[in-house]
Amino acid sequence: MPLKIEPLTREAFAPFGDVIETEGAENFPINNGSTIRFHDLASVETDLNGRVLVNIFRATPLDYPLTIRLVERHPKGSQAFVPLNNRPYLVLVAPKGETVRPEDLRAFKANGKQGVNYHAGVWHHPVLALNEVSDFLVIDRGGEGANCDELYFEDQDITLTL
């Protein structure tokens, strides 16, 4: 089953989370006018026992076409990825739920200036760098209790082609 790659837009990605970008975002000047604040770009979620973590992930590109073997979700908090190198990357998601069918998967291409924030419980593939090793600022939940469920696609031929 080949997956079609769509452009990443706020509207198309809304069922899965937030697109983090300055284009079209609410903004206003701060610091005596020397800075523009792009306001409230993502809803960071964590349960009562968690805390917000700030990390950097360094992602190595995979070979394409890519056979999709797994997706993961974080039921206790959101997970945001903000590219630091202005490099395009892919986003593969499926709606919240107990399981994922191949036809539930959607693929988006982020332009390198867009980040994504997966809402708690949204299924997604681990970060998919393109062309070059890429760094991402990652904001997610830390704290006690498991917060990563993995779902493996067995005997399914799901292909992501550039």
N, CA, C and O atoms as a DFTB+ gen file, in Angstrom:
648 C
 N C O
     1  1       0.840      -1.180       0.000
     2  2       0.000       0.000       0.000
     3  2       0.877       1.231       0.000
     4  3       1.523       1.504       1.011
     5  1       0.932       1.987      -1.079
     6  2       1.735       3.219      -1.094
     7  2       1.004       4.350      -0.371
     8  3      -0.221       4.454      -0.434
     9  1       1.766       5.185       0.309
    10  2       1.211       6.351       0.995
    11  2       1.482       7.606       0.170
    12  3       2.591       7.801      -0.326
    13  1       0.482       8.441       0.029
    14  2       0.621       9.722      -0.660
    15  2       1.154      10.740       0.348
    16  3       0.668      10.805       1.478
    17  1       2.142      11.530      -0.048
    18  2       2.690      12.570       0.823
    19  2       1.986      13.882       0.514
    20  3       1.971      14.335      -0.630
    21  1       1.399      14.493       1.552
    22  2       0.665      15.746       1.417
    23  2       1.519      16.903       1.950
    24  3       2.402      16.679       2.778
    25  1       1.273      18.124       1.492
    26  2       1.923      19.274       2.128
    27  2       1.411      19.414       3.569
    28  3       0.246      19.127       3.846
    29  1       2.264      19.845       4.461
    30  2       1.882      20.044       5.853
    31  2       1.206      21.406       5.996
    32  3       1.826      22.445       5.765
    33  1      -0.075      21.390       6.380
    34  2      -0.815      22.621       6.650
    35  2      -1.517      22.479       7.994
    36  3      -1.762      21.366       8.458
    37  1      -1.838      23.607       8.616
    38  2      -2.554      23.578       9.895
    39  2      -3.877      22.819       9.775
    40  3      -4.230      22.018      10.640
    41  1      -4.586      23.085       8.704
    42  2      -5.909      22.486       8.534
    43  2      -5.820      20.971       8.354
    44  3      -6.566      20.228       8.991
    45  1      -4.919      20.511       7.498
    46  2      -4.808      19.071       7.232
    47  2      -4.294      18.304       8.448
    48  3      -4.661      17.147       8.652
    49  1      -3.444      18.942       9.258
    50  2      -2.816      18.273      10.399
    51  2      -3.640      18.399      11.680
    52  3      -3.337      17.723      12.664
    53  1      -4.664      19.237      11.697
    54  2      -5.445      19.513      12.912
    55  2      -5.961      18.275      13.642
    56  3      -5.972      18.292      14.873
    57  1      -6.388      17.205      12.976
    58  2      -6.855      16.037      13.730
    59  2      -5.756      15.352      14.552
    60  3      -6.056      14.551      15.437
    61  1      -4.494      15.662      14.264
    62  2      -3.370      14.977      14.897
    63  2      -2.598      15.858      15.873
    64  3      -1.908      15.351      16.757
    65  1      -2.712      17.172      15.716
    66  2      -1.957      18.077      16.575
    67  2      -1.847      19.458      15.964
    68  3      -2.731      19.914      15.239
    69  1      -0.744      20.111      16.274
    70  2      -0.520      21.499      15.863
    71  2       0.660      21.592      14.909
    72  3       1.644      20.870      15.066
    73  1       0.568      22.479      13.917
    74  2       1.721      22.836      13.101
    75  2       2.351      24.061      13.754
    76  3       1.669      25.051      14.020
    77  1       3.634      23.990      14.006
    78  2       4.359      25.072      14.674
    79  2       5.110      25.848      13.596
    80  3       6.126      25.387      13.075
    81  1       4.595      27.033      13.270
    82  2       5.243      27.872      12.265
    83  2       4.821      29.326      12.463
    84  3       3.792      29.608      13.076
    85  1       5.619      30.229      11.942
    86  2       5.301      31.646      12.067
    87  2       4.277      32.095      11.032
    88  3       3.505      33.020      11.288
    89  1       4.261      31.451       9.865
    90  2       3.331      31.807       8.798
    91  2       1.891      31.744       9.298
    92  3       1.417      30.676       9.684
    93  1       1.197      32.872       9.295
    94  2      -0.206      32.921       9.687
    95  2      -0.459      32.860      11.186
    96  3      -1.614      32.781      11.602
    97  1       0.573      32.894      12.001
    98  2       0.407      32.782      13.452
    99  2       0.100      34.142      14.076
   100  3       0.527      35.184      13.577
   101  1      -0.652      34.108      15.182
   102  2      -0.876      35.325      15.954
   103  2       0.485      35.851      16.408
   104  3       1.328      35.083      16.871
   105  1       0.696      37.161      16.275
   106  2       1.984      37.723      16.698
   107  2       1.808      39.159      17.138
   108  3       0.854      39.839      16.760
   109  1       2.761      39.604      17.954
   110  2       2.756      40.985      18.422
   111  2       4.155      41.343      18.903
   112  3       4.936      40.467      19.273
   113  1       4.472      42.656      18.895
   114  2       5.812      43.082      19.327
   115  2       5.951      43.026      20.850
   116  3       5.002      43.291      21.589
   117  1       7.157      42.675      21.297
   118  2       7.513      42.698      22.717
   119  2       8.905      43.300      22.853
   120  3       9.528      43.656      21.853
   121  1       9.387      43.414      24.065
   122  2      10.737      43.927      24.354
   123  2      10.985      45.281      23.696
   124  3      11.968      45.469      22.979
   125  1      10.079      46.219      23.951
   126  2      10.180      47.572      23.400
   127  2      10.244      47.574      21.879
   128  3      10.872      48.447      21.278
   129  1       9.589      46.589      21.257
   130  2       9.516      46.550      19.804
   131  2      10.683      45.873      19.114
   132  3      10.710      45.818      17.885
   133  1      11.653      45.352      19.863
   134  2      12.814      44.729      19.223
   135  2      12.601      43.254      18.885
   136  3      13.447      42.634      18.241
   137  1      11.479      42.698      19.317
   138  2      11.203      41.272      19.114
   139  2       9.746      41.096      18.725
   140  3       8.871      41.811      19.214
   141  1       9.493      40.145      17.846
   142  2       8.115      39.756      17.517
   143  2       7.861      38.418      18.205
   144  3       8.637      37.475      18.052
   145  1       6.779      38.346      18.955
   146  2       6.389      37.095      19.609
   147  2       5.319      36.419      18.757
   148  3       4.261      36.999      18.510
   149  1       5.595      35.183      18.305
   150  2       4.607      34.357      17.625
   151  2       3.995      33.505      18.725
   152  3       4.646      32.620      19.280
   153  1       2.744      33.784      19.029
   154  2       2.111      33.398      20.284
   155  2       1.312      32.102      20.197
   156  3       0.601      31.858      19.222
   157  1       1.441      31.284      21.224
   158  2       0.598      30.108      21.457
   159  2       0.551      29.178      20.245
   160  3      -0.523      28.895      19.712
   161  1       1.715      28.707      19.818
   162  2       1.828      27.915      18.600
   163  2       1.454      26.449      18.776
   164  3       1.143      25.774      17.795
   165  1       1.478      25.944      20.010
   166  2       1.151      24.534      20.243
   167  2       0.630      24.360      21.656
   168  3       0.981      25.115      22.563
   169  1      -0.204      23.361      21.827
   170  2      -0.751      23.032      23.134
   171  2       0.071      21.892      23.737
   172  3      -0.122      20.730      23.379
   173  1       0.980      22.220      24.644
   174  2       1.824      21.214      25.291
   175  2       0.993      20.516      26.366
   176  3       0.447      21.166      27.256
   177  1       0.902      19.189      26.276
   178  2       0.054      18.407      27.174
   179  2       0.912      17.473      28.025
   180  3       1.882      16.888      27.544
   181  1       0.537      17.346      29.290
   182  2       1.132      16.338      30.162
   183  2       0.117      15.989      31.237
   184  3      -0.727      16.811      31.595
   185  1       0.200      14.773      31.748
   186  2      -0.709      14.386      32.821
   187  2      -0.232      14.997      34.137
   188  3       0.812      15.649      34.172
   189  1      -0.977      14.796      35.208
   190  2      -0.659      15.418      36.500
   191  2       0.651      14.936      37.100
   192  3       1.251      15.642      37.910
   193  1       1.109      13.740      36.716
   194  2       2.348      13.189      37.271
   195  2       3.567      13.482      36.418
   196  3       4.668      13.032      36.734
   197  1       3.385      14.230      35.343
   198  2       4.487      14.482      34.426
   199  2       5.029      15.889      34.526
   200  3       4.493      16.744      35.231
   201  1       6.098      16.099      33.806
   202  2       6.693      17.425      33.676
   203  2       7.133      17.595      32.228
   204  3       7.294      16.610      31.507
   205  1       7.324      18.818      31.807
   206  2       7.717      19.091      30.431
   207  2       9.231      18.937      30.301
   208  3       9.991      19.479      31.103
   209  1       9.657      18.194      29.284
   210  2      11.075      18.022      28.964
   211  2      11.403      18.791      27.695
   212  3      10.567      18.899      26.798
   213  1      12.609      19.324      27.616
   214  2      13.117      19.939      26.394
   215  2      14.365      19.151      26.003
   216  3      15.309      19.038      26.785
   217  1      14.360      18.608      24.785
   218  2      15.431      17.732      24.306
   219  2      15.851      18.160      22.907
   220  3      15.173      18.957      22.259
   221  1      16.974      17.624      22.453
   222  2      17.354      17.711      21.050
   223  2      17.548      16.283      20.561
   224  3      18.288      15.504      21.162
   225  1      16.867      15.946      19.451
   226  2      17.028      14.655      18.795
   227  2      17.832      14.899      17.522
   228  3      17.556      15.853      16.794
   229  1      18.815      14.058      17.245
   230  2      19.587      14.120      15.995
   231  2      19.162      12.916      15.153
   232  3      19.428      11.772      15.522
   233  1      18.508      13.174      14.029
   234  2      17.913      12.120      13.204
   235  2      18.730      11.884      11.944
   236  3      19.115      12.824      11.249
   237  1      18.983      10.627      11.663
   238  2      19.678      10.209      10.451
   239  2      18.637       9.817       9.405
   240  3      17.686       9.101       9.721
   241  1      18.802      10.277       8.165
   242  2      17.838       9.904       7.122
   243  2      17.804       8.391       6.920
   244  3      18.817       7.705       7.055
   245  1      16.626       7.898       6.595
   246  2      16.448       6.491       6.273
   247  2      16.431       6.328       4.754
   248  3      16.390       7.317       4.022
   249  1      16.461       5.103       4.290
   250  2      16.431       4.839       2.855
   251  2      14.986       4.785       2.367
   252  3      14.116       4.196       3.009
   253  1      14.752       5.416       1.212
   254  2      13.429       5.436       0.600
   255  2      13.494       4.757      -0.757
   256  3      14.496       4.885      -1.461
   257  1      12.438       4.033      -1.140
   258  2      11.176       3.901      -0.438
   259  2      11.371       3.187       0.901
   260  3      12.209       2.296       1.042
   261  1      10.559       3.617       1.883
   262  2      10.652       3.112       3.250
   263  2       9.456       2.216       3.533
   264  3       8.310       2.612       3.322
   265  1       9.728       1.007       4.011
   266  2       8.655       0.136       4.443
   267  2       8.305       0.493       5.879
   268  3       9.168       0.443       6.756
   269  1       7.062       0.849       6.127
   270  2       6.612       1.261       7.453
   271  2       6.352       0.011       8.284
   272  3       5.501      -0.810       7.941
   273  1       7.083      -0.123       9.365
   274  2       6.964      -1.300      10.221
   275  2       6.315      -1.007      11.565
   276  3       5.785      -1.915      12.206
   277  1       6.348       0.272      12.009
   278  2       5.787       0.578      13.317
   279  2       5.361       2.024      13.406
   280  3       5.822       2.884      12.654
   281  1       4.464       2.269      14.352
   282  2       4.111       3.615      14.793
   283  2       4.099       3.584      16.313
   284  3       4.037       2.521      16.930
   285  1       4.161       4.767      16.901
   286  2       4.142       4.870      18.356
   287  2       3.198       5.983      18.772
   288  3       2.808       6.827      17.965
   289  1       2.835       5.969      20.058
   290  2       2.021       7.050      20.615
   291  2       2.475       7.301      22.045
   292  3       3.079       6.440      22.686
   293  1       2.171       8.498      22.528
   294  2       2.507       8.900      23.884
   295  2       1.199       9.283      24.574
   296  3       0.732      10.413      24.426
   297  1       0.596       8.347      25.335
   298  2      -0.741       8.580      25.883
   299  2      -0.805       9.604      27.009
   300  3      -1.883      10.119      27.305
   301  1       0.330       9.913      27.645
   302  2       0.303      10.810      28.811
   303  2       0.729      12.236      28.501
   304  3       0.764      13.076      29.400
   305  1       1.053      12.525      27.241
   306  2       1.458      13.887      26.922
   307  2       1.710      14.073      25.445
   308  3       1.863      13.105      24.700
   309  1       1.752      15.314      25.031
   310  2       2.040      15.658      23.646
   311  2       3.534      15.507      23.376
   312  3       4.329      15.327      24.299
   313  1       3.904      15.583      22.101
   314  2       5.313      15.548      21.717
   315  2       5.494      16.472      20.526
   316  3       4.901      16.263      19.468
   317  1       6.323      17.503      20.707
   318  2       6.560      18.494      19.657
   319  2       7.951      18.318      19.069
   320  3       8.912      18.052      19.791
   321  1       8.050      18.470      17.748
   322  2       9.321      18.433      17.019
   323  2       9.470      19.740      16.255
   324  3       8.609      20.087      15.446
   325  1      10.550      20.466      16.504
   326  2      10.828      21.721      15.814
   327  2      12.195      21.581      15.148
   328  3      13.198      21.420      15.844
   329  1      12.260      21.640      13.806
   330  2      13.544      21.463      13.129
   331  2      14.482      22.630      13.431
   332  3      14.062      23.786      13.482
   333  1      15.754      22.306      13.628
   334  2      16.742      23.330      13.946
   335  2      17.656      23.665      12.769
   336  3      18.407      24.638      12.837
   337  1      17.608      22.880      11.694
   338  2      18.532      23.074      10.578
   339  2      17.858      23.566       9.308
   340  3      18.497      23.633       8.258
   341  1      16.563      23.915       9.386
   342  2      15.826      24.386       8.213
   343  2      15.854      23.366       7.079
   344  3      15.989      23.724       5.909
   345  1      15.724      22.076       7.446
   346  2      15.721      20.995       6.456
   347  2      14.348      20.333       6.426
   348  3      13.762      20.083       7.479
   349  1      13.826      20.044       5.228
   350  2      12.540      19.359       5.147
   351  2      12.604      17.973       5.793
   352  3      13.670      17.364       5.886
   353  1      11.453      17.494       6.233
   354  2      11.349      16.160       6.824
   355  2       9.928      15.665       6.613
   356  3       9.048      16.423       6.206
   357  1       9.716      14.386       6.893
   358  2       8.395      13.799       6.723
   359  2       7.739      13.549       8.071
   360  3       8.413      13.332       9.078
   361  1       6.410      13.584       8.073
   362  2       5.591      13.336       9.252
   363  2       4.579      12.261       8.859
   364  3       3.842      12.430       7.888
   365  1       4.540      11.168       9.601
   366  2       3.591      10.082       9.337
   367  2       2.746       9.890      10.579
   368  3       3.280       9.620      11.654
   369  1       1.421      10.026      10.447
   370  2       0.516      10.014      11.598
   371  2      -0.722       9.172      11.330
   372  3      -1.056       8.850      10.190
   373  1      -1.394       8.829      12.434
   374  2      -2.704       8.188      12.399
   375  2      -3.478       8.679      13.611
   376  3      -2.874       9.073      14.609
   377  1      -4.802       8.661      13.543
   378  2      -5.622       9.181      14.645
   379  2      -5.451       8.400      15.948
   380  3      -4.978       7.263      15.962
   381  1      -5.853       9.053      17.040
   382  2      -5.905       8.396      18.350
   383  2      -6.793       7.165      18.253
   384  3      -7.701       7.105      17.423
   385  1      -6.527       6.199      19.098
   386  2      -7.323       4.980      19.133
   387  2      -6.469       3.839      19.642
   388  3      -5.269       4.000      19.862
   389  1      -7.081       2.705      19.824
   390  2      -6.348       1.552      20.361
   391  2      -5.485       0.863      19.324
   392  3      -4.508       0.201      19.675
   393  1      -5.828       1.006      18.052
   394  2      -5.058       0.359      17.004
   395  2      -5.022       1.262      15.780
   396  3      -5.703       2.286      15.733
   397  1      -4.226       0.877      14.794
   398  2      -4.081       1.642      13.556
   399  2      -4.208       0.675      12.387
   400  3      -3.576      -0.382      12.368
   401  1      -5.029       1.049      11.418
   402  2      -5.106       0.308      10.167
   403  2      -4.239       1.036       9.140
   404  3      -4.114       2.258       9.214
   405  1      -3.645       0.333       8.197
   406  2      -2.817       1.016       7.194
   407  2      -3.538       2.171       6.503
   408  3      -2.921       3.191       6.197
   409  1      -4.838       2.018       6.257
   410  2      -5.576       3.090       5.576
   411  2      -5.794       4.325       6.455
   412  3      -6.243       5.359       5.961
   413  1      -5.478       4.227       7.768
   414  2      -5.581       5.369       8.673
   415  2      -4.360       6.286       8.598
   416  3      -4.415       7.428       9.056
   417  1      -3.275       5.803       8.031
   418  2      -2.020       6.556       7.999
   419  2      -2.084       7.714       7.015
   420  3      -2.641       7.598       5.924
   421  1      -1.492       8.846       7.434
   422  2      -1.342       9.998       6.550
   423  2       0.089      10.488       6.638
   424  3       0.685      10.517       7.714
   425  1       0.634      10.873       5.494
   426  2       2.019      11.356       5.424
   427  2       2.016      12.811       4.968
   428  3       1.282      13.190       4.055
   429  1       2.853      13.620       5.622
   430  2       2.975      15.039       5.304
   431  2       4.451      15.376       5.108
   432  3       5.328      14.761       5.714
   433  1       4.706      16.354       4.258
   434  2       6.066      16.863       4.101
   435  2       6.138      18.246       4.733
   436  3       5.443      19.170       4.310
   437  1       6.991      18.380       5.756
   438  2       7.237      19.670       6.408
   439  2       8.373      20.368       5.662
   440  3       9.328      19.723       5.228
   441  1       8.266      21.665       5.519
   442  2       9.203      22.414       4.677
   443  2      10.518      22.792       5.361
   444  3      11.355      23.445       4.738
   445  1      10.721      22.413       6.589
   446  2      11.954      22.756       7.296
   447  2      11.814      23.976       8.187
   448  3      12.656      24.213       9.053
   449  1      10.758      24.753       7.983
   450  2      10.448      25.893       8.837
   451  2       9.227      25.608       9.699
   452  3       8.807      26.452      10.490
   453  1       8.667      24.430       9.544
   454  2       7.462      24.027      10.282
   455  2       7.820      22.938      11.289
   456  3       8.550      21.998      10.977
   457  1       7.293      23.084      12.494
   458  2       7.371      22.016      13.472
   459  2       6.011      21.379      13.610
   460  3       5.023      21.887      13.078
   461  1       5.952      20.263      14.327
   462  2       4.679      19.614      14.606
   463  2       4.599      19.291      16.090
   464  3       5.609      19.020      16.739
   465  1       3.395      19.325      16.606
   466  2       3.122      18.916      17.977
   467  2       2.049      17.841      17.919
   468  3       0.886      18.127      17.635
   469  1       2.448      16.592      18.192
   470  2       1.489      15.492      18.214
   471  2       0.700      15.571      19.512
   472  3       1.290      15.600      20.593
   473  1      -0.612      15.605      19.422
   474  2      -1.437      15.571      20.633
   475  2      -1.261      14.231      21.339
   476  3      -0.904      13.235      20.710
   477  1      -1.509      14.209      22.634
   478  2      -1.400      12.980      23.415
   479  2      -2.243      11.883      22.769
   480  3      -3.405      12.101      22.427
   481  1      -1.648      10.710      22.608
   482  2      -2.364       9.563      22.076
   483  2      -2.383       9.436      20.568
   484  3      -2.868       8.428      20.055
   485  1      -1.874      10.421      19.832
   486  2      -1.849      10.349      18.370
   487  2      -0.703       9.422      17.951
   488  3       0.426       9.564      18.421
   489  1      -1.005       8.481      17.069
   490  2      -0.002       7.555      16.554
   491  2       0.885       8.282      15.545
   492  3       0.396       9.086      14.752
   493  1       2.172       8.003      15.574
   494  2       3.101       8.616      14.622
   495  2       4.335       7.733      14.456
   496  3       4.669       6.927      15.323
   497  1       4.984       7.906      13.344
   498  2       6.252       7.215      13.089
   499  2       7.354       8.018      13.779
   500  3       7.235       9.238      13.891
   501  1       8.420       7.370      14.245
   502  2       9.568       8.141      14.735
   503  2      10.038       9.126      13.657
   504  3       9.759       8.945      12.471
   505  1      10.747      10.158      14.085
   506  2      11.142      11.274      13.211
   507  2      11.777      10.763      11.912
   508  3      12.573       9.824      11.918
   509  1      11.401      11.409      10.795
   510  2      11.823      10.996       9.462
   511  2      12.597      12.116       8.770
   512  3      12.033      12.874       7.980
   513  1      13.884      12.213       9.071
   514  2      14.744      13.191       8.404
   515  2      14.875      12.831       6.927
   516  3      14.789      11.661       6.553
   517  1      15.080      13.837       6.103
   518  2      15.318      13.635       4.673
   519  2      16.695      14.164       4.304
   520  3      17.118      15.190       4.836
   521  1      17.389      13.504       3.426
   522  2      18.619      13.968       2.787
   523  2      19.829      14.090       3.704
   524  3      20.896      13.580       3.361
   525  1      19.705      14.747       4.861
   526  2      20.857      14.991       5.730
   527  2      20.492      14.719       7.185
   528  3      19.320      14.760       7.561
   529  1      21.516      14.439       8.000
   530  2      21.303      14.349       9.443
   531  2      20.716      15.679       9.895
   532  3      21.202      16.741       9.508
   533  1      19.675      15.619      10.712
   534  2      18.948      16.832      11.107
   535  2      18.673      16.835      12.600
   536  3      18.361      15.800      13.189
   537  1      18.792      18.007      13.203
   538  2      18.494      18.176      14.625
   539  2      17.092      18.741      14.803
   540  3      16.634      19.577      14.024
   541  1      16.414      18.257      15.862
   542  2      15.074      18.711      16.207
   543  2      15.024      19.049      17.687
   544  3      15.486      18.269      18.520
   545  1      14.465      20.206      18.019
   546  2      14.121      20.520      19.393
   547  2      12.850      19.739      19.685
   548  3      11.862      19.877      18.963
   549  1      12.861      18.923      20.731
   550  2      11.717      18.078      21.061
   551  2      11.224      18.444      22.460
   552  3      11.997      18.479      23.417
   553  1       9.934      18.713      22.557
   554  2       9.300      19.058      23.823
   555  2       8.261      17.989      24.101
   556  3       7.293      17.837      23.356
   557  1       8.472      17.244      25.191
   558  2       7.528      16.174      25.509
   559  2       7.442      15.969      27.012
   560  3       7.955      16.775      27.787
   561  1       6.793      14.890      27.418
   562  2       6.526      14.613      28.821
   563  2       7.601      13.732      29.422
   564  3       8.025      12.742      28.826
   565  1       8.033      14.108      30.612
   566  2       8.895      13.269      31.429
   567  2       8.175      12.952      32.722
   568  3       7.187      13.605      33.057
   569  1       8.650      11.967      33.450
   570  2       8.032      11.613      34.716
   571  2       7.798      10.121      34.816
   572  3       8.156       9.352      33.924
   573  1       7.195       9.733      35.911
   574  2       6.974       8.320      36.168
   575  2       5.919       7.740      35.246
   576  3       5.033       8.444      34.761
   577  1       6.034       6.453      35.018
   578  2       5.059       5.736      34.219
   579  2       5.436       5.677      32.753
   580  3       6.000       6.622      32.200
   581  1       5.117       4.559      32.136
   582  2       5.402       4.378      30.709
   583  2       4.566       5.352      29.889
   584  3       3.383       5.562      30.160
   585  1       5.208       5.947      28.875
   586  2       4.508       6.913      28.031
   587  2       4.829       6.701      26.561
   588  3       4.805       7.652      25.780
   589  1       5.127       5.475      26.177
   590  2       5.364       5.188      24.767
   591  2       4.821       3.798      24.451
   592  3       5.344       2.788      24.923
   593  1       3.767       3.767      23.648
   594  2       3.215       2.515      23.147
   595  2       3.659       2.358      21.701
   596  3       3.618       3.316      20.929
   597  1       4.081       1.160      21.333
   598  2       4.466       0.874      19.954
   599  2       3.500      -0.125      19.346
   600  3       3.046      -1.055      20.012
   601  1       3.194       0.077      18.078
   602  2       2.341      -0.845      17.338
   603  2       3.098      -1.255      16.088
   604  3       3.498      -0.405      15.293
   605  1       3.297      -2.554      15.913
   606  2       4.030      -3.085      14.766
   607  2       3.058      -3.593      13.712
   608  3       2.048      -4.219      14.031
   609  1       3.375      -3.317      12.457
   610  2       2.595      -3.812      11.330
   611  2       3.237      -5.114      10.870
   612  3       4.314      -5.109      10.275
   613  1       2.579      -6.207      11.143
   614  2       3.095      -7.515      10.750
   615  2       2.456      -7.933       9.447
   616  3       1.248      -7.791       9.259
   617  1       3.270      -8.446       8.554
   618  2       2.781      -8.970       7.279
   619  2       1.989      -7.939       6.492
   620  3       1.052      -8.292       5.775
   621  1       2.357      -6.661       6.618
   622  2       1.690      -5.607       5.856
   623  2       2.747      -4.907       5.026
   624  3       3.863      -4.687       5.496
   625  1       2.412      -4.562       3.823
   626  2       3.345      -3.884       2.926
   627  2       2.917      -2.431       2.782
   628  3       2.183      -2.077       1.859
   629  1       3.382      -1.596       3.702
   630  2       3.054      -0.168       3.695
   631  2       4.323       0.560       3.289
   632  3       5.345       0.459       3.969
   633  1       4.265       1.287       2.192
   634  2       5.471       1.890       1.622
   635  2       5.327       3.402       1.538
   636  3       4.306       3.928       1.094
   637  1       6.380       4.086       1.977
   638  2       6.456       5.534       1.870
   639  2       7.536       5.852       0.830
   640  3       8.718       5.580       1.042
   641  1       7.109       6.435      -0.297
   642  2       8.010       6.742      -1.411
   643  2       8.075       8.252      -1.589
   644  3       7.058       8.942      -1.521
   645  1       9.268       8.748      -1.815
   646  2       9.418      10.189      -2.047
   647  2       8.954      10.570      -3.436
   648  3       9.008      11.743      -3.806
